[in-house]
Amino acid sequence: MDSIVVTGGGALSGEIPIAGAKNACLALMPATLLSEDPLTLTNAPRLSDIKTMTTLLQSLGAEATGLQDGQVLAMSSHDLTSTRADYDIVRKMRASNLVLGPLIARFGHAEVSLPGGCAIGARPMDLHIHGLEKLGAEIELRDGYLHAKAPGGLKGAEIALEFASVGATENIVMAATLAKGTTVLTNAAREPEIVDLVKCLRAMGAQIDGEGTSRIEIQGVDRLHGATHQVVADRIELGTYMLAPAIAGGEVECLGGKMSLVEAFVERLEAAGIGVEETERGLKVSRGEGRVSAVDVTTEPFPGFPTDLQAQIMAMLCTAEGTSTLNETIFENRFMHAPELTRMGANIDVQGGTATVTGVEKLRGAPVMATDLRASVSLILAGLAAEGETVVSRVYHLDRGYEHVVRKLQGVGARIERVKA
Ligand code: UD1
């Protein structure tokens, strides 16, 4: 298995281009199932999760070219041959469950494996199921699969989500585009990836209002047509690379970044003493001399601080002046990076959903293990400023969500390389 070796020390300087959003793309790709016509996505990121979704769509009989140069993903669901999402693919990636809503909406039935356990928490699908049932689907769990049918077709309904789940919002919105009548979804998730999905669905002929607010109204239509859509910038990749100079020092401009995608995160960075400026080309981040200040962080649904940046900001707070408290409210088991950071000399105490980080002057390089996507990149970030060499193993997690991470960090002067097994 490959590993990544980071040698700490040395300020960063230069530019990092931000890719299209993985999580937006993973919701946009299943939207192809809603129409017979081709759907083309531009600015798609080159990631293994995108390949997994491509494989899933292909297993249903969709044509999906895979990523070509220019980050274009061309898909067509003209001749689907199956409505069954197999365990072998779904277990690799939870977002596979986003084919459920589109398949029931277009074909009136679907069989989708339950994703199963996940390293960062239980992540059930009850909210997806409840919403789709409100639209008239009958869903039964048998042999580890959700067997869904809607013989009379889906019908618009009022659905109130108990929690603003991103995936449930996406599944319900996609299903409702082809339901008869009006669907009103309240307590909907407001993430930029949902706004991006709605933009694409609208380009396909869907009638939707209210994306980006907690009330989304969908007027069902008979059919959707083809479209070409540009995937929004990845706000999590953006936040991750903004933390690189915030941790290692120096000044880096993240090209394609927008303040509106990361406001709550930027507010915490600035409170810690990091400079952030919106430029014509993106967001420029700079760190002066001396240590950053401790800040408290609570993860929340958008527009709050994203859970997907919690591990990375913890890497910065490990060397802050003072004590920071991090409250994780979205996932119950998302501090697996803490023991690894501790191996690098960090002082972290985890009690349930709260981590207390008492800043130390310096971290020291160590062999560490990646446990999930965001945890693994937090170890790389920590390594950028640590004394000596940090060797991160199990980097396949990184390939799921960061394209060219080594090349991008090398481009701003980081001493980092991937070592083939
Ligand atoms: C998406 C993102 C993920 C991010 C998360 C929260 C994708 C592909 N992934 O995941 O990177 O960390 O949003 O911002 O977009 N829940 C239930 N029942 C359900 C659904 C969810 O209890 O039916 C719970 C989950 O266990 C979790 C919380 O709700 O504790 C948030 O989950 P959700 O917003 O659905 O996240 P995902 O869509 O899985």
Boltz pocket constraint, residues with backbone or C-beta under 6 A from the ligand:
constraints:
  - pocket:
      binder: B
      contacts: [[A, 22], [A, 23], [A, 24], [A, 26], [A, 94], [A, 95], [A, 121], [A, 122], [A, 123], [A, 124], [A, 125], [A, 126], [A, 127], [A, 128], [A, 129], [A, 163], [A, 164], [A, 165], [A, 166], [A, 167], [A, 168], [A, 193], [A, 307], [A, 308], [A, 329], [A, 330], [A, 331], [A, 332]]
      max_distance: 6.0
